[in-house]
């Protein structure tokens, strides 16, 4: 009888203690800070090769952790990539295939510019609440969640506070901060600050305050989505002057070529753009300093990336992605290659280079794994856990796909593409543009189209691409007359 009572008491005690044990387990999980830059090119940082732009805080993170040598955005423009980062899915599954605010087919049909063009595919203008976001997954796992900055995944009621984030600052439906909007009073949902206050620096300060005032019983996820370096091209005057003087000192000059019918910047020499990168880097530094002061760096996973390649063919021609071809809005590597780094305490090593391919969808499952949380494969359906690669293990080979059935504001045309091994196939939706095939190992700047030399390879890769498009429900741009009739 006594033994039975002892055993019963043990079971009851275990039941009472289990929530506390669960809380202790949650406390031992690492914190997570994600930085997402807007329109930052793959070569726009010091650690990725720029000799004019300056990014000391981000470069310091790169030295502390692992840098991905082949990181991609899931789309050459912002909203689709941001949907992928949030959900771990290709944008085509979600239905967000262009930046939200771009013309829908019916509107495009009325514009003279589309007379000799295809009409873009219809796309969804919000991230459905039924999708499970990384914010919701971490909140369900006991994390406090924070989002600051550019959302651009729908208007109310589709804001991040409805998508798993406890606290938000400056998160609106806009794709950029608006004319003059980098300085207070702001045009995004954020209370005014002192005259001359900069938007991203304010967001960083709000994040630092939130981290300092957080519930220390919970780990946290802080998602910092900068508005920099998107247009309008503007930055603090002191920082602009510094880079104007640096440009003169280095005797830099603007040099331009062409990409298709578009003017293409060939040099990194734009002083205002350099100042925007430095300001964004300063914002990163504010958040990292807060982590240091709270003695949280050793317990925090940090990831940095961008939503698409740098703008090189329009909108002020702010940057060059060379040796990568073209830039934002285009099918080529300059449009979809992005910087990406990760610091995972106990896993990554200082100065580590990770050659595994990474793409936007991978962020969701990788963060879950790095925090010891169960995978949610039906949620992050297309993402791959990169943690084994960060540990030095090889990942299984996989193709990467892109599908952008729209004309980019930067001059690019509707296309679908696949990278398989070192080969990349681009299929333009307009038959007048045809098919292009590149050997990225021998020709990283995509200068030599080998499609006519490799008909069998083109056929095999096109079949792979068509099967993927059917699987994700991709919709092509359509001939103008047929779309207008609908």
N, C-alpha and C positions, 0 to 999 in steps of 0.2 A: 504493500500500500504506500509506504514511504517512498519507494523507488518510483512508483507511478506518479505521485505528487511532484517529485523532483523533475521527472521528465516533462510533465505537463507545465510546470513553472518555466522550464527552459524554453519550451515552445512559445509560451505567452511572452516571455522576455524578448525572444527573438523577434516576435511580431511587433512588439512595441518599439524595439530599437531599429527596425528596418528603415523607417523614414530618415532617421538620423544618419544611419550608415549610408543611405543613398545620398544624402546631402554631403557627407564627408567625401564620398566618391566623386560627386560633382565638383566639389571644391578643388580636388586634386587634378581635375582636367585643366588643360592650358587655356588661357585666354586667346582670342583671335582678333587681329587687326588686319583689315583688307584695305589697301589703297588702290583706287581705280582712277587713272588719269583719263582725260578726254582728248582724243585726237593726237596723242603723243606717239611719235614715230619710233620705230625700232632702233634708230641710231641717234635719238635726241637726248641721250644722257651721257654723262662722262664715262660711266662704266661700259657703255655700248659703243664708244668710239668717238663721240663728239669732242672736238678740240676748241669749239667756241662757246657752246652752251655750258652752264655750270650746274651741277646737281650734287653737292657734297654730302647731303644727308642721305639721299637715295644711294649714292655710291658707297657710303659707309655701310648701309644695309647689305649691299651686294657683297662687300668684303666679309661680312659676318655670316652670310648664308650661301645659298646655291643660286646660280643664275642659269636660266634655261637658254640654250643656244639656238633653239628653233621653236619659238612660241608664236602662236597664231591667235588672232581674233576669229570668231565664228562668222563674221560678216565684215565687209569693208566700211560699214557705217554703224552708228552708235546704238540705236534702240534694239536691233536684233541681237547684237552682242551682249548688251546689258540683260536682255531676257535670258540668254544662255547662261550668263554668270549666275543669275538668280535661281535658275531651275535645273541646270545640268542637262539641258536638251538643246538639240539643234533648233534654230529659230523657226524653221519651216514646220516643225511639229506644233509649235505654239501659234503660228500664224502671223508673227510679227517679222516681216521681211524687209521693211524699210524704216527709216527714221520716222517717228510718229509726227505727223504734220505734213509729210510729203503728199503730193496729189494722188488721189484714188483714180481708178480708170475713168469714171464718168467725168470727173473734173479735167483730167488730162485730155480727154477727147475734145474738149472745147478750146484747148490752147493751140494756137497756130504752130508752136514749136514741135508739136507731135504729129503734124500733118504727114511727114515723111518718116515717121518713127513707128516703133511698136508702142502699144499701150501697156503701161505697167500692170502687174498683177495686183489684185485687191489684197489688202493686208489688214490685220486687226490693229486697233488703235489703243489697246490696253492689254496689260498682262492679266489674264483671267484669274479671278480669286480662287478658282478651283485648282490652279497650279500650286504645288508645294514649293515654297522658296527656301533658300538657305536660311533666311531669318526664321521662318516657321520651324524648320527642323531643329535649329539650335535652341529656340525658345522652348520647344517641347522637351528638349534634353536638359532643361533647367538653367539655361544661359540667360543672362540679361542681354538685351539686344538694342543696338543703337545704329541709326542711319543718318548720315549728313551729306548734303550736296545733291548733285544731279540725279534725278530719278528717271524722267522721260519714258515712263512705261504706262502712261495713262493719267487722266484727270481723276479727281475725286469721283467715286469712292474707291479708286484703285491705287491710292498712295501707299507708301511703305508701312504706314501705321496699320493698314489693313492686310499687310503681307508679312506679319511676324515681327515687326520692329517696335519695341516698347517706346523708344524716344526718337524723334526725328527733328532735324534742323535744316532749313533751306531746301527742302525736297519738294519740287513742284513738277508740273507737267512739261515745263519748257525744255527745249533742247540746248539752250544757251542762256546766259544771264541777262540778255537783252542789251540794247544800246546804252552804253555807259553803266551797265549793270554790275560791273566788278567792284564798284565803290558805293558806299552807303549814300543815300537811301536805296535799298535793293529792290529789284523787280521780281525777286523770288520770295516765297513765303518765309521771311525772316525779318525780325524787328530791326529798325534802323540802328546803326551804331554811330560813333563819333565821325565827324567829317573826315574824309580821307581813308576811312577804314576799308580794308580789302576783303572781298567776299570769302575767298578760300582761307585767308588767315583768321577770319572770324569763325568759320566752320571748325578750323583746327582748335581754336580756343574753346569753343563750345564742347568739342570732344574731350579736351583736356579736363574741363570742369566736370563733365559727366563721369569720366574715369576716376577723378578724385573723390566724387560724391557717391560712387556706386555702392551697391550692396556687396560688401566684401565676402558674404557667405556664398555668393554665386560667381562662377566664371562669366566672362562677357565676350560678346561678339560686337566689334565696332567696325562698321562698313563706311569708309571715307571715300565718297564719290566726288572728286574734284570737278569744278567747272573748267579750270585751266586744263589744256591750253586752247580751248575752243575759242573761235571768234565771238565777240569783237576783240581785235588785237589791242590790248591795253594792259598796263601794269603800273606799279608805282613809279613816279617820275625819277626818283633817285636811282632806282634799279635800271631803268631805261638808259639814263645818262651814263651809268657805269659801263653798260654794254656798247653804247655808242663810242665811248672812249676806247674800249677794248677793240672794237672793230677797226678804229683808226690805227691803233697801235700795231695790230696784226696785219694792217694793210689789206683787209678783206674787201672784196668787191662782189656785187651781185652778178651772177652769171645764169643765163637761161638757155634752155633748149626747147624741144617740143616732145609731146606725147600725144600721138594721134593728131587731132586738131587743136590741142590745148598747149598753152605755154607751160613750161616745166622748170621749176627752180633746180639749179644744179649745185648751189653752194649754201652752206649753213652760215648765214651772215646777217640775218634779220634781227636787229637789236631789240625791238619790242617783243618779238617771239622769245628771244633768249631771256628777256626779263620775266616773261610769263612762266617759263620753265623754272627759273630761279625762285620766283614767288611760290609756285607750287611746291618746290623742294623745301622752302622755308616752312610751309604749312606741314609737310611731313615731319620736319624737325620739331615742331611744337608738340605734336602727338608723341613722338619718340622720347622727347625730353620728359614728358609727363610720365611715361612708362618707367623711365630711369628713376625719376624722383620717387615714384611709388614702389620701386624695387620689383618691378614686374617683368623686366626684359627677359629674364631667364625662364619665365613661365608663360611667355606669350609667343604665339605663332604670328608671323608677319608675312603678308603676301602683297606684292606690288605688280600691277599690270596696266594695260591701256585697252580701250575699246575698239580701236582700229588704227591703221597706219596714219602717218602724218600728212597734213594737207600740203601738196606740192604743186598742184595744177590750177588753183583758183583761190578766191577768198583772201586775197592779199599775198598769196604765194609765200607763206611763212617759213617753210622748211624744205630741206632736201633729204630724201631717203636713200640716196646713192650709197653703195652700189645696187641697192634694191630698186626695182623698176616702178615708176609711177608713185601713187600714194592713195590716200583716202578716196573711196568711191570706185576704185579700179580693181580689176581681176588679178592684177599682178602682185608680186610679193610685197611691194611697197604699200599696198592697200591693206594687207591682212597680217603681215608680220608685226609683232609688238614686243616690247620689253616685258620680261616676267622674271621675278625673283621670289625666293621663298626662304624663310628662316623657320625651321622646325626644331626647337630645343631637343637635344638628345639624338637628333637624326642628321640634320645637315651639318656640313663642316665648313669652316671659314674659307672663302675663296673657291668653293666647289663649282664646277661646271657640269651641268646636267644636259646631256645630248638627246634625251628622250623628247619626242614631239609633245608639245603641250598645246591645248586649245581651250577656249573659254569654258566649255562644258565641264572640263576636268576639275575646276576649282571647287565645286560643291562636294563631290565624293572625296577629293583629296583632303579637304578640311575636316570632313567627318572622320576619316581614317586617322588623321593626325591627332585628333582629339579623343580617339578611342571610342567613337560612336559607331553604331551599326550602320552599314550601308543601307541606302533606300533606293534600290536599283530601279524600281518602277517610277520613282520620282526623278532622279538624275539619270534618266534612261540612256543618254548618249555619252555621259562623262566617264572618264577612266581615272581610277585612283593612281596618282603619280607618286605616292609615298614609296613604293618599292624602288622606283627609279632614283628617288632622292637618297635611298639607302645604298645605291650602287648596283641594284639588280636590273637586268634587262627586262623591258616590257615586250609583250607580244606585238608583232607587227600589226598595224591597222592603217587603212586609208583615211584621209581627212577630206571632207567635202565642204563646198561652198555653193550657195545658190542665191543670186541677187537679181530678181526679175524686174529691175528698175534702172532708170538712167540716173546716175549720180550727179549731184550738183557740181561735181568736180570734173565732169567730162567722160566718165566711164559709161559703158553700155551694159544692158542686161546680159547675164552670163550664168553658167553653172560650171563648176570646176571640181577636180579631184586630184589629190596628191597621193601617189602610191609608190613607195620606195623613193627614189630620187627623181621620179618622173611626175610632171604636172600637166594635166590636160585641161584646157579651157575651151568650153563650147559656148559660143555667143548665140543668143536667141535669134538675132537677126541673121538669116542665112547669108546675107551679103558680107558678113564679117567672118563667117566660117569657124574653123577649129584651129587651135594652136596647141602644140606639144613642146615641152621644154625639159631638158635634162638639167635639173638644178645642181647636180654635182659638178658638171662640166661648165654650166652656163647659169650661174646664180643670178645674173642680171637679166635673164630671159630675153636675150638678144637674138637667138637663133631658133626659129620655128621649125621643128623637125617633123611636123605632121605628115608631109608628103613622103618623107623618107621612112616612116615607121607606120604603115597602114595597119598592120596586124596589132601593134601596140595600141594605136588609136581605137580600133574596134573593140579590143578587150577592155580598155579603160572606159570607153563610152558605155559599154554594157554595164559595167560596175556602177557608173554614175547614174544611168537610167534606173537601175534597180534600187539604188538608194533614194532617188527622187520619188519613186512610187511608194517606198516604205514610209517616208516622212510626209508625204502629201504635198510635195513641192508643186507650185503652179508657175508656169512660164509666162513671160510677157507675150502678148497676143497681137496679131496684125490689127492695125487700126480699124479697118472696115468691119471686121467680124466683131470686135469689141464694141464698136459704136452701135452696131445693130442690136446688141444685147441690151 
